[in-house]
Amino acid sequence: MELLERARALAATAVLGDVAAPTLIALAERAAVVELAPGVELATRRPDGAVVLVVARGALDDGRAVRGPGALVGGDAALDPAAAAAVTVRAAAGDDAPTTVLELGQDDFLDVLAEHPAAARALARELARALREALPR
């Protein structure tokens, strides 16, 4: 996956969409590209810290929803390293094409939030929305 394609995938997220292009390109350079066959699982918590996942192609299923390109998964775990629970997602079944995910390190993600308050506010909105959806009505 080319560098500019990775930067575009990051820019397609609600959280990183307003981040300046040079920052996105720098982040894209450090992002790991992971190709997942349908059904393969991936977790946001690792022994060396949390990762944030961005769906570039295909879709991830977290058991509640299927999230396609532009979805950001694991932002909450990156904010709270003491959280015991990791988010585990599975590459959604589709046309047998792999799901492409960008993995952002926790420190890289938090640095972007610190440097770009609009991204931090967007993440707060996303987390508030997820909390509202999880609460009983």
JOBEL-V920336 format. One record per run of one state. SS is the DSSP state (hx for helix, st for strand, lp for the rest). FROM is the first residue (numbers start at 1). TO is the last residue. If there is no record, write none. Layout:
ss: [SS & SS]
from: [FROM & FROM]
to: [TO & TO]
This chain:
ss: [lp & hx & lp & hx & lp & st & lp & st & lp & st & lp & st & lp & st & lp & st & lp & st & lp & hx & lp & st & lp & st & hx & lp & hx & lp]
from: [1 & 3 & 12 & 21 & 31 & 32 & 37 & 41 & 44 & 45 & 47 & 49 & 58 & 60 & 62 & 66 & 68 & 72 & 74 & 75 & 80 & 88 & 92 & 99 & 106 & 116 & 117 & 135]
to: [2 & 11 & 20 & 30 & 31 & 36 & 40 & 43 & 44 & 46 & 48 & 57 & 59 & 61 & 65 & 67 & 71 & 73 & 74 & 79 & 87 & 91 & 98 & 105 & 115 & 116 & 134 & 137]
